[in-house]
Amino acid sequence: MSAKLPQDTNDQEIDIFQLSRSIGRFFDRVNASIFRSIQFFVRNWIIFLTLIIIGFGLGWYLDSSRKSFQNKVIVAPNFGSVDYLYAKIDLINSKIIAGDTIFLKNVVGISHPETIKKIEIKPISDAFKFVEDKEQNFELIKLIAEDGDINKVLVDNIVSKNYTFHTISFISSELADEKELTEPLLKYLNNSEYFNSIQKIGFKNLEQEIAQNDTIIAQIDNVLNGFSSTVKNTSKNDKLVYYNENTQLNDIIKTKQYLVNEQGKNRLKIVRFDKTIKEINSTLNIKNTQSVNGKLKFVLPVLFILIFSFIYLFKAFYRKQSQKNF
């Protein structure tokens, strides 16, 4: 074994030497590639400068002439109309894609339908509001989340469509006017004979519930006032009165607290229950900067340079291969 040690050492030295040579050749190739790239730009700097100027000018013109604006309307679908709302928005978007301006103008009521490029609707995630005072909703989320990620559950259609608020977003090529676009859209969405009937009944029921709860709260106040008078009279006579569980005084107080909370919620509901699809807020004419919108003045010069470089390299590759074959 000792006789083989020098040979193994020599082999290791040769391997290290070859490895270092390979690394050196690699860096030489990298340096040569960098030099050729610099040389390529130096030789063609006039062409590159021309492409940059043309690309910037053309991009600036397109950015100024091709305007794009984002518009958002937050709505609250009431009386179980969320699926109806999503179906209507999908119908409008399909008509926009098909270029059916007659439907958009005559049926929906949009004055300039050709300016609308896209419309969509998404729920505004509010898991806390979804499960607030609704144990069945909390149990639903737990049940669905048993076999999946809770974050995916919260954006799943089964859950997300039941959120209170939803955002209708649409892109326009011109400045949107609320009277010419938002109001006709909401009027069209609320134009449903079935849901109009449901809205009238639901609104009347809510008013009756509020009035009935006010009456019950007043009756509870009378009971509590009577109890308070009894306690005062008893204290004047220096006698003790004991109230056992049969008086249900704690239950009466809890009932009043529950009704007061319900009245607060009902008075908030009645604000948005005057329509099936209630507009909460609208934000119009936000300059669209997504994708390459407004950025063509920077994108086109780079694109032109890449195209020129590709053509130049392709021609060089073709000449080189032609020389090898002939």
C-alpha positions as YAML, in Angstrom:
chain: A
units: angstrom
residues:
- id: 1
  name: MET
  ca: [0.00, 0.00, 0.00]
- id: 2
  name: SER
  ca: [2.87, 2.41, 0.77]
- id: 3
  name: ALA
  ca: [4.19, 1.97, -2.79]
- id: 4
  name: LYS
  ca: [0.97, 3.39, -4.25]
- id: 5
  name: LEU
  ca: [0.91, 6.58, -2.20]
- id: 6
  name: PRO
  ca: [3.20, 8.70, -4.45]
- id: 7
  name: GLN
  ca: [1.16, 7.75, -7.52]
- id: 8
  name: ASP
  ca: [-2.10, 8.76, -5.79]
- id: 9
  name: THR
  ca: [-0.55, 12.07, -4.77]
- id: 10
  name: ASN
  ca: [0.53, 12.73, -8.36]
- id: 11
  name: ASP
  ca: [-2.97, 11.90, -9.62]
- id: 12
  name: GLN
  ca: [-4.49, 14.34, -7.15]
- id: 13
  name: GLU
  ca: [-2.05, 17.07, -8.20]
- id: 14
  name: ILE
  ca: [-2.92, 16.46, -11.88]
- id: 15
  name: ASP
  ca: [-6.68, 16.61, -11.12]
- id: 16
  name: ILE
  ca: [-6.28, 19.90, -9.22]
- id: 17
  name: PHE
  ca: [-4.16, 21.30, -12.04]
- id: 18
  name: GLN
  ca: [-6.75, 20.32, -14.65]
- id: 19
  name: LEU
  ca: [-9.54, 21.75, -12.52]
- id: 20
  name: SER
  ca: [-7.74, 25.08, -12.14]
- id: 21
  name: ARG
  ca: [-7.09, 25.17, -15.90]
- id: 22
  name: SER
  ca: [-10.78, 24.51, -16.58]
- id: 23
  name: ILE
  ca: [-11.80, 27.30, -14.22]
- id: 24
  name: GLY
  ca: [-9.29, 29.61, -15.87]
- id: 25
  name: ARG
  ca: [-10.62, 28.79, -19.35]
- id: 26
  name: PHE
  ca: [-14.18, 29.41, -18.11]
- id: 27
  name: PHE
  ca: [-13.31, 32.89, -16.87]
- id: 28
  name: ASP
  ca: [-11.45, 33.57, -20.11]
- id: 29
  name: ARG
  ca: [-14.59, 32.72, -22.07]
- id: 30
  name: VAL
  ca: [-16.67, 34.95, -19.80]
- id: 31
  name: ASN
  ca: [-14.25, 37.83, -20.26]
- id: 32
  name: ALA
  ca: [-14.23, 37.30, -24.02]
- id: 33
  name: SER
  ca: [-18.05, 37.30, -24.10]
- id: 34
  name: ILE
  ca: [-18.18, 40.54, -22.08]
- id: 35
  name: PHE
  ca: [-15.62, 42.13, -24.40]
- id: 36
  name: ARG
  ca: [-17.52, 41.08, -27.51]
- id: 37
  name: SER
  ca: [-20.74, 42.49, -26.03]
- id: 38
  name: ILE
  ca: [-19.07, 45.82, -25.29]
- id: 39
  name: GLN
  ca: [-17.53, 45.82, -28.74]
- id: 40
  name: PHE
  ca: [-20.94, 45.08, -30.27]
- id: 41
  name: PHE
  ca: [-22.54, 48.08, -28.51]
- id: 42
  name: VAL
  ca: [-19.60, 50.36, -29.37]
- id: 43
  name: ARG
  ca: [-19.75, 49.44, -33.06]
- id: 44
  name: ASN
  ca: [-23.50, 49.98, -33.27]
- id: 45
  name: TRP
  ca: [-23.98, 52.86, -30.85]
- id: 46
  name: ILE
  ca: [-25.55, 55.06, -33.53]
- id: 47
  name: ILE
  ca: [-28.15, 52.37, -34.28]
- id: 48
  name: PHE
  ca: [-28.87, 51.89, -30.57]
- id: 49
  name: LEU
  ca: [-29.23, 55.62, -30.01]
- id: 50
  name: THR
  ca: [-31.60, 55.84, -32.98]
- id: 51
  name: LEU
  ca: [-33.69, 52.92, -31.70]
- id: 52
  name: ILE
  ca: [-33.89, 54.50, -28.22]
- id: 53
  name: ILE
  ca: [-35.06, 57.83, -29.64]
- id: 54
  name: ILE
  ca: [-37.61, 56.19, -31.96]
- id: 55
  name: GLY
  ca: [-38.85, 53.83, -29.24]
- id: 56
  name: PHE
  ca: [-39.18, 56.60, -26.67]
- id: 57
  name: GLY
  ca: [-40.99, 58.90, -29.11]
- id: 58
  name: LEU
  ca: [-43.37, 56.19, -30.29]
- id: 59
  name: GLY
  ca: [-44.00, 55.03, -26.72]
- id: 60
  name: TRP
  ca: [-44.68, 58.56, -25.53]
- id: 61
  name: TYR
  ca: [-47.19, 59.04, -28.36]
- id: 62
  name: LEU
  ca: [-48.96, 55.75, -27.60]
- id: 63
  name: ASP
  ca: [-49.04, 56.48, -23.85]
- id: 64
  name: SER
  ca: [-50.64, 59.87, -24.45]
- id: 65
  name: SER
  ca: [-53.14, 58.63, -27.05]
- id: 66
  name: ARG
  ca: [-54.09, 55.29, -25.47]
- id: 67
  name: LYS
  ca: [-55.59, 56.29, -22.14]
- id: 68
  name: SER
  ca: [-56.76, 53.73, -19.64]
- id: 69
  name: PHE
  ca: [-58.63, 54.33, -16.38]
- id: 70
  name: GLN
  ca: [-59.69, 52.03, -13.55]
- id: 71
  name: ASN
  ca: [-63.09, 52.53, -11.95]
- id: 72
  name: LYS
  ca: [-64.38, 50.82, -8.81]
- id: 73
  name: VAL
  ca: [-67.87, 50.70, -7.31]
- id: 74
  name: ILE
  ca: [-68.39, 49.08, -3.91]
- id: 75
  name: VAL
  ca: [-71.85, 47.53, -3.57]
- id: 76
  name: ALA
  ca: [-73.79, 45.50, -1.02]
- id: 77
  name: PRO
  ca: [-76.13, 42.85, -2.50]
- id: 78
  name: ASN
  ca: [-79.15, 42.39, -0.23]
- id: 79
  name: PHE
  ca: [-81.91, 39.80, 0.11]
- id: 80
  name: GLY
  ca: [-79.79, 36.91, -1.20]
- id: 81
  name: SER
  ca: [-79.06, 38.60, -4.52]
- id: 82
  name: VAL
  ca: [-75.32, 37.90, -4.64]
- id: 83
  name: ASP
  ca: [-75.53, 35.16, -7.29]
- id: 84
  name: TYR
  ca: [-77.88, 37.31, -9.34]
- id: 85
  name: LEU
  ca: [-75.37, 40.18, -9.14]
- id: 86
  name: TYR
  ca: [-72.42, 38.02, -10.25]
- id: 87
  name: ALA
  ca: [-74.46, 36.59, -13.14]
- id: 88
  name: LYS
  ca: [-75.39, 40.10, -14.33]
- id: 89
  name: ILE
  ca: [-71.77, 41.29, -14.24]
- id: 90
  name: ASP
  ca: [-70.65, 38.19, -16.15]
- id: 91
  name: LEU
  ca: [-73.34, 38.89, -18.76]
- id: 92
  name: ILE
  ca: [-72.20, 42.50, -19.19]
- id: 93
  name: ASN
  ca: [-68.56, 41.42, -19.51]
- id: 94
  name: SER
  ca: [-69.47, 38.85, -22.17]
- id: 95
  name: LYS
  ca: [-71.27, 41.58, -24.13]
- id: 96
  name: ILE
  ca: [-68.19, 43.83, -23.85]
- id: 97
  name: ILE
  ca: [-65.96, 41.04, -25.19]
- id: 98
  name: ALA
  ca: [-68.41, 40.35, -28.02]
- id: 99
  name: GLY
  ca: [-68.57, 44.06, -28.87]
- id: 100
  name: ASP
  ca: [-72.34, 44.17, -28.43]
- id: 101
  name: THR
  ca: [-72.64, 47.94, -27.98]
- id: 102
  name: ILE
  ca: [-76.38, 47.83, -28.81]
- id: 103
  name: PHE
  ca: [-77.11, 45.74, -25.71]
- id: 104
  name: LEU
  ca: [-74.82, 47.85, -23.53]
- id: 105
  name: LYS
  ca: [-76.42, 51.08, -24.73]
- id: 106
  name: ASN
  ca: [-80.11, 50.12, -25.02]
- id: 107
  name: VAL
  ca: [-80.45, 47.54, -22.22]
- id: 108
  name: VAL
  ca: [-77.80, 48.51, -19.68]
- id: 109
  name: GLY
  ca: [-78.06, 52.21, -20.49]
- id: 110
  name: ILE
  ca: [-74.36, 53.08, -20.88]
- id: 111
  name: SER
  ca: [-74.09, 56.16, -23.11]
- id: 112
  name: HIS
  ca: [-70.66, 55.35, -24.58]
- id: 113
  name: PRO
  ca: [-70.24, 51.54, -24.34]
- id: 114
  name: GLU
  ca: [-67.24, 51.51, -26.70]
- id: 115
  name: THR
  ca: [-65.12, 53.10, -23.95]
- id: 116
  name: ILE
  ca: [-65.63, 50.15, -21.57]
- id: 117
  name: LYS
  ca: [-62.94, 47.51, -22.01]
- id: 118
  name: LYS
  ca: [-63.56, 45.10, -19.16]
- id: 119
  name: ILE
  ca: [-65.77, 44.63, -16.11]
- id: 120
  name: GLU
  ca: [-65.49, 42.19, -13.21]
- id: 121
  name: ILE
  ca: [-66.66, 41.74, -9.64]
- id: 122
  name: LYS
  ca: [-64.79, 40.47, -6.58]
- id: 123
  name: PRO
  ca: [-65.76, 40.14, -2.92]
- id: 124
  name: ILE
  ca: [-64.14, 42.30, -0.27]
- id: 125
  name: SER
  ca: [-62.71, 39.77, 2.17]
- id: 126
  name: ASP
  ca: [-64.00, 40.35, 5.69]
- id: 127
  name: ALA
  ca: [-63.84, 37.09, 7.60]
- id: 128
  name: PHE
  ca: [-64.46, 38.74, 10.97]
- id: 129
  name: LYS
  ca: [-67.69, 40.33, 9.76]
- id: 130
  name: PHE
  ca: [-68.68, 37.02, 8.17]
- id: 131
  name: VAL
  ca: [-68.51, 35.10, 11.47]
- id: 132
  name: GLU
  ca: [-69.57, 37.96, 13.75]
- id: 133
  name: ASP
  ca: [-72.54, 36.81, 15.84]
- id: 134
  name: LYS
  ca: [-73.11, 34.01, 13.33]
- id: 135
  name: GLU
  ca: [-72.04, 30.72, 14.81]
- id: 136
  name: GLN
  ca: [-73.23, 28.76, 11.77]
- id: 137
  name: ASN
  ca: [-70.82, 30.72, 9.52]
- id: 138
  name: PHE
  ca: [-67.94, 30.03, 11.87]
- id: 139
  name: GLU
  ca: [-68.78, 26.33, 11.88]
- id: 140
  name: LEU
  ca: [-68.97, 26.40, 8.07]
- id: 141
  name: ILE
  ca: [-65.45, 27.84, 7.78]
- id: 142
  name: LYS
  ca: [-64.10, 25.27, 10.25]
- id: 143
  name: LEU
  ca: [-65.77, 22.45, 8.34]
- id: 144
  name: ILE
  ca: [-64.42, 23.53, 4.95]
- id: 145
  name: ALA
  ca: [-60.95, 24.27, 6.36]
- id: 146
  name: GLU
  ca: [-60.52, 20.76, 7.80]
- id: 147
  name: ASP
  ca: [-59.15, 19.46, 4.48]
- id: 148
  name: GLY
  ca: [-57.56, 22.64, 3.16]
- id: 149
  name: ASP
  ca: [-55.76, 25.89, 3.75]
- id: 150
  name: ILE
  ca: [-57.78, 28.49, 5.69]
- id: 151
  name: ASN
  ca: [-56.52, 31.26, 3.38]
- id: 152
  name: LYS
  ca: [-57.91, 29.43, 0.34]
- id: 153
  name: VAL
  ca: [-61.17, 28.83, 2.16]
- id: 154
  name: LEU
  ca: [-61.66, 32.54, 2.81]
- id: 155
  name: VAL
  ca: [-61.45, 33.33, -0.92]
- id: 156
  name: ASP
  ca: [-63.43, 30.29, -2.02]
- id: 157
  name: ASN
  ca: [-66.69, 31.10, -3.82]
- id: 158
  name: ILE
  ca: [-68.77, 29.33, -1.20]
- id: 159
  name: VAL
  ca: [-67.51, 31.70, 1.50]
- id: 160
  name: SER
  ca: [-66.45, 34.84, -0.38]
- id: 161
  name: LYS
  ca: [-69.78, 35.35, -2.12]
- id: 162
  name: ASN
  ca: [-71.41, 35.69, 1.29]
- id: 163
  name: TYR
  ca: [-69.28, 38.65, 2.33]
- id: 164
  name: THR
  ca: [-71.22, 41.87, 2.85]
- id: 165
  name: PHE
  ca: [-69.43, 44.09, 0.33]
- id: 166
  name: HIS
  ca: [-68.23, 43.47, -3.22]
- id: 167
  name: THR
  ca: [-66.24, 45.58, -5.68]
- id: 168
  name: ILE
  ca: [-67.33, 46.05, -9.29]
- id: 169
  name: SER
  ca: [-64.25, 47.06, -11.30]
- id: 170
  name: PHE
  ca: [-64.21, 48.20, -14.91]
- id: 171
  name: ILE
  ca: [-61.60, 49.71, -17.23]
- id: 172
  name: SER
  ca: [-62.47, 52.60, -19.52]
- id: 173
  name: SER
  ca: [-60.53, 54.31, -22.29]
- id: 174
  name: GLU
  ca: [-62.08, 57.69, -21.45]
- id: 175
  name: LEU
  ca: [-62.87, 59.55, -18.25]
- id: 176
  name: ALA
  ca: [-65.96, 57.94, -16.73]
- id: 177
  name: ASP
  ca: [-68.93, 60.08, -15.73]
- id: 178
  name: GLU
  ca: [-71.03, 58.90, -12.80]
- id: 179
  name: LYS
  ca: [-74.34, 59.92, -14.38]
- id: 180
  name: GLU
  ca: [-73.52, 58.34, -17.73]
- id: 181
  name: LEU
  ca: [-71.96, 55.13, -16.45]
- id: 182
  name: THR
  ca: [-72.34, 54.30, -12.75]
- id: 183
  name: GLU
  ca: [-75.97, 55.31, -12.32]
- id: 184
  name: PRO
  ca: [-77.22, 53.42, -15.44]
- id: 185
  name: LEU
  ca: [-75.23, 50.35, -14.38]
- id: 186
  name: LEU
  ca: [-76.77, 50.31, -10.89]
- id: 187
  name: LYS
  ca: [-80.22, 50.99, -12.30]
- id: 188
  name: TYR
  ca: [-79.81, 47.98, -14.62]
- id: 189
  name: LEU
  ca: [-78.61, 45.77, -11.75]
- id: 190
  name: ASN
  ca: [-81.63, 46.76, -9.65]
- id: 191
  name: ASN
  ca: [-84.05, 46.14, -12.50]
- id: 192
  name: SER
  ca: [-85.44, 42.80, -11.32]
- id: 193
  name: GLU
  ca: [-89.16, 42.28, -10.73]
- id: 194
  name: TYR
  ca: [-88.54, 39.41, -8.32]
- id: 195
  name: PHE
  ca: [-85.93, 41.16, -6.19]
- id: 196
  name: ASN
  ca: [-87.87, 44.42, -6.26]
- id: 197
  name: SER
  ca: [-90.79, 42.58, -4.65]
- id: 198
  name: ILE
  ca: [-88.47, 40.93, -2.14]
- id: 199
  name: GLN
  ca: [-86.91, 44.31, -1.33]
- id: 200
  name: LYS
  ca: [-90.26, 45.94, -0.58]
- id: 201
  name: ILE
  ca: [-91.33, 43.09, 1.69]
- id: 202
  name: GLY
  ca: [-87.92, 42.86, 3.39]
- id: 203
  name: PHE
  ca: [-87.77, 46.61, 4.00]
- id: 204
  name: LYS
  ca: [-91.30, 46.62, 5.49]
- id: 205
  name: ASN
  ca: [-90.49, 43.61, 7.69]
- id: 206
  name: LEU
  ca: [-87.38, 45.36, 8.99]
- id: 207
  name: GLU
  ca: [-89.37, 48.47, 9.86]
- id: 208
  name: GLN
  ca: [-91.92, 46.34, 11.71]
- id: 209
  name: GLU
  ca: [-89.16, 44.51, 13.57]
- id: 210
  name: ILE
  ca: [-87.63, 47.80, 14.67]
- id: 211
  name: ALA
  ca: [-91.02, 49.09, 15.88]
- id: 212
  name: GLN
  ca: [-91.79, 45.82, 17.70]
- id: 213
  name: ASN
  ca: [-88.37, 45.75, 19.38]
- id: 214
  name: ASP
  ca: [-88.88, 49.34, 20.53]
- id: 215
  name: THR
  ca: [-92.18, 48.29, 22.10]
- id: 216
  name: ILE
  ca: [-90.62, 45.31, 23.87]
- id: 217
  name: ILE
  ca: [-87.73, 47.43, 25.15]
- id: 218
  name: ALA
  ca: [-90.26, 49.96, 26.53]
- id: 219
  name: GLN
  ca: [-92.16, 47.15, 28.28]
- id: 220
  name: ILE
  ca: [-88.92, 45.82, 29.80]
- id: 221
  name: ASP
  ca: [-88.09, 49.33, 30.99]
- id: 222
  name: ASN
  ca: [-91.48, 49.48, 32.73]
- id: 223
  name: VAL
  ca: [-90.79, 46.17, 34.45]
- id: 224
  name: LEU
  ca: [-87.36, 47.34, 35.59]
- id: 225
  name: ASN
  ca: [-88.77, 50.67, 36.76]
- id: 226
  name: GLY
  ca: [-91.41, 48.82, 38.76]
- id: 227
  name: PHE
  ca: [-88.75, 46.65, 40.35]
- id: 228
  name: SER
  ca: [-86.68, 49.75, 41.19]
- id: 229
  name: SER
  ca: [-89.70, 51.39, 42.89]
- id: 230
  name: THR
  ca: [-90.31, 48.24, 44.92]
- id: 231
  name: VAL
  ca: [-86.70, 48.20, 46.10]
- id: 232
  name: LYS
  ca: [-86.88, 51.87, 47.14]
- id: 233
  name: ASN
  ca: [-90.09, 51.37, 49.10]
- id: 234
  name: THR
  ca: [-88.67, 48.31, 50.80]
- id: 235
  name: SER
  ca: [-85.51, 50.15, 51.83]
- id: 236
  name: LYS
  ca: [-87.64, 52.90, 53.37]
- id: 237
  name: ASN
  ca: [-89.40, 50.31, 55.52]
- id: 238
  name: ASP
  ca: [-86.02, 48.89, 56.56]
- id: 239
  name: LYS
  ca: [-87.02, 45.46, 55.33]
- id: 240
  name: LEU
  ca: [-85.04, 43.05, 53.22]
- id: 241
  name: VAL
  ca: [-86.56, 41.50, 50.12]
- id: 242
  name: TYR
  ca: [-85.02, 38.40, 48.57]
- id: 243
  name: TYR
  ca: [-85.46, 37.61, 44.87]
- id: 244
  name: ASN
  ca: [-84.84, 34.05, 43.80]
- id: 245
  name: GLU
  ca: [-84.16, 32.72, 40.32]
- id: 246
  name: ASN
  ca: [-87.88, 32.57, 39.53]
- id: 247
  name: THR
  ca: [-87.96, 36.33, 39.09]
- id: 248
  name: GLN
  ca: [-85.86, 35.86, 35.91]
- id: 249
  name: LEU
  ca: [-84.51, 39.38, 36.40]
- id: 250
  name: ASN
  ca: [-81.15, 38.51, 34.85]
- id: 251
  name: ASP
  ca: [-82.91, 37.05, 31.81]
- id: 252
  name: ILE
  ca: [-84.92, 40.24, 31.39]
- id: 253
  name: ILE
  ca: [-81.78, 42.40, 31.51]
- id: 254
  name: LYS
  ca: [-79.99, 40.13, 29.02]
- id: 255
  name: THR
  ca: [-83.00, 40.25, 26.72]
- id: 256
  name: LYS
  ca: [-82.95, 44.02, 26.78]
- id: 257
  name: GLN
  ca: [-79.22, 44.11, 26.01]
- id: 258
  name: TYR
  ca: [-79.75, 41.73, 23.08]
- id: 259
  name: LEU
  ca: [-82.65, 43.80, 21.71]
- id: 260
  name: VAL
  ca: [-80.69, 47.05, 22.02]
- id: 261
  name: ASN
  ca: [-77.83, 45.50, 20.03]
- id: 262
  name: GLU
  ca: [-80.27, 44.20, 17.43]
- id: 263
  name: GLN
  ca: [-81.86, 47.63, 17.12]
- id: 264
  name: GLY
  ca: [-78.47, 49.15, 16.41]
- id: 265
  name: LYS
  ca: [-77.81, 46.60, 13.67]
- id: 266
  name: ASN
  ca: [-81.30, 46.98, 12.22]
- id: 267
  name: ARG
  ca: [-81.00, 50.75, 11.97]
- id: 268
  name: LEU
  ca: [-77.75, 50.27, 10.06]
- id: 269
  name: LYS
  ca: [-79.39, 47.68, 7.81]
- id: 270
  name: ILE
  ca: [-82.31, 49.94, 6.95]
- id: 271
  name: VAL
  ca: [-79.86, 52.43, 5.42]
- id: 272
  name: ARG
  ca: [-78.84, 49.94, 2.72]
- id: 273
  name: PHE
  ca: [-82.06, 47.91, 2.45]
- id: 274
  name: ASP
  ca: [-83.76, 50.53, 0.27]
- id: 275
  name: LYS
  ca: [-82.26, 48.81, -2.80]
- id: 276
  name: THR
  ca: [-81.45, 45.25, -3.80]
- id: 277
  name: ILE
  ca: [-77.97, 46.25, -4.99]
- id: 278
  name: LYS
  ca: [-76.94, 49.16, -2.79]
- id: 279
  name: GLU
  ca: [-74.07, 51.40, -3.86]
- id: 280
  name: ILE
  ca: [-71.73, 52.06, -0.93]
- id: 281
  name: ASN
  ca: [-69.00, 54.07, -2.61]
- id: 282
  name: SER
  ca: [-67.54, 54.71, -6.06]
- id: 283
  name: THR
  ca: [-64.02, 55.70, -7.08]
- id: 284
  name: LEU
  ca: [-63.71, 56.67, -10.72]
- id: 285
  name: ASN
  ca: [-60.95, 57.57, -13.19]
- id: 286
  name: ILE
  ca: [-57.91, 56.08, -11.47]
- id: 287
  name: LYS
  ca: [-55.09, 56.09, -14.02]
- id: 288
  name: ASN
  ca: [-54.40, 52.49, -14.99]
- id: 289
  name: THR
  ca: [-50.70, 51.64, -14.53]
- id: 290
  name: GLN
  ca: [-51.03, 47.87, -14.69]
- id: 291
  name: SER
  ca: [-49.07, 45.88, -17.26]
- id: 292
  name: VAL
  ca: [-47.43, 48.28, -19.78]
- id: 293
  name: ASN
  ca: [-50.05, 51.02, -19.52]
- id: 294
  name: GLY
  ca: [-48.23, 54.37, -19.36]
- id: 295
  name: LYS
  ca: [-44.85, 52.65, -19.61]
- id: 296
  name: LEU
  ca: [-44.48, 52.16, -23.36]
- id: 297
  name: LYS
  ca: [-42.00, 55.04, -23.57]
- id: 298
  name: PHE
  ca: [-39.61, 52.84, -21.57]
- id: 299
  name: VAL
  ca: [-40.68, 49.43, -22.85]
- id: 300
  name: LEU
  ca: [-40.41, 50.09, -26.60]
- id: 301
  name: PRO
  ca: [-36.73, 51.27, -26.62]
- id: 302
  name: VAL
  ca: [-35.72, 48.11, -24.74]
- id: 303
  name: LEU
  ca: [-37.87, 45.97, -27.03]
- id: 304
  name: PHE
  ca: [-36.36, 47.50, -30.19]
- id: 305
  name: ILE
  ca: [-32.81, 46.95, -28.90]
- id: 306
  name: LEU
  ca: [-33.58, 43.32, -28.05]
- id: 307
  name: ILE
  ca: [-35.08, 42.71, -31.50]
- id: 308
  name: PHE
  ca: [-32.06, 44.29, -33.22]
- id: 309
  name: SER
  ca: [-29.66, 42.25, -31.07]
- id: 310
  name: PHE
  ca: [-31.53, 39.04, -31.80]
- id: 311
  name: ILE
  ca: [-31.47, 39.68, -35.55]
- id: 312
  name: TYR
  ca: [-27.75, 40.54, -35.47]
- id: 313
  name: LEU
  ca: [-26.86, 37.41, -33.46]
- id: 314
  name: PHE
  ca: [-29.04, 35.23, -35.65]
- id: 315
  name: LYS
  ca: [-27.31, 36.49, -38.82]
- id: 316
  name: ALA
  ca: [-23.87, 35.96, -37.23]
- id: 317
  name: PHE
  ca: [-24.83, 32.44, -36.19]
- id: 318
  name: TYR
  ca: [-26.18, 31.68, -39.67]
- id: 319
  name: ARG
  ca: [-22.97, 32.94, -41.40]
- id: 320
  name: LYS
  ca: [-20.82, 30.90, -39.04]
- id: 321
  name: GLN
  ca: [-22.76, 27.69, -39.63]
- id: 322
  name: SER
  ca: [-22.79, 28.31, -43.38]
- id: 323
  name: GLN
  ca: [-19.00, 28.58, -43.42]
- id: 324
  name: LYS
  ca: [-18.71, 25.25, -41.60]
- id: 325
  name: ASN
  ca: [-21.01, 23.43, -43.99]
- id: 326
  name: PHE
  ca: [-19.49, 24.77, -47.24]
...
